[in-house]
Amino acid sequence: MRVEKSWGYEEILQNGAGGYCMKLLVYTRPIASSYHYHEHKHETFYIASGWFEVELDGGRAQVMGPYQHVVIPPEMRHRVRCTVPGTIVEASSFDDPNDCIRLIPSET
């Protein structure tokens, strides 16, 4: 299922069976996602293509490119800033839309 976002779109491959979620986060332009966290969701981002700055808990952003990954446990504040459009593979626990607490909105 495809879900349009301000930064591109999500292609949801699996969400629910066994409490597991897998999706593609396809960034079609340089932009930053919202700065947010999840109370329950545990995420792993694997960079398939493109270049991103991943900010964790307000710290200095990590510059990440293809074949790199980052683990984001529950309650860790984070934001993804795309610098070169590409795709992030997200493997996580169940993705409940009500489990996203946005602190700063996405850039537009």
PyMOL commands that set and color helices and strands:
alter all, ss='L'
color gray80, all
select helices_A, chain A and resi 17-19+97-99
alter helices_A, ss='H'
color red, helices_A
select strands_A, chain A and resi 2-5+8-15+20-27+35-37+43-47+51-56+62-64+69-72+78-84+86-93+101-104
alter strands_A, ss='S'
color yellow, strands_A
deselect
rebuild
show_as cartoon
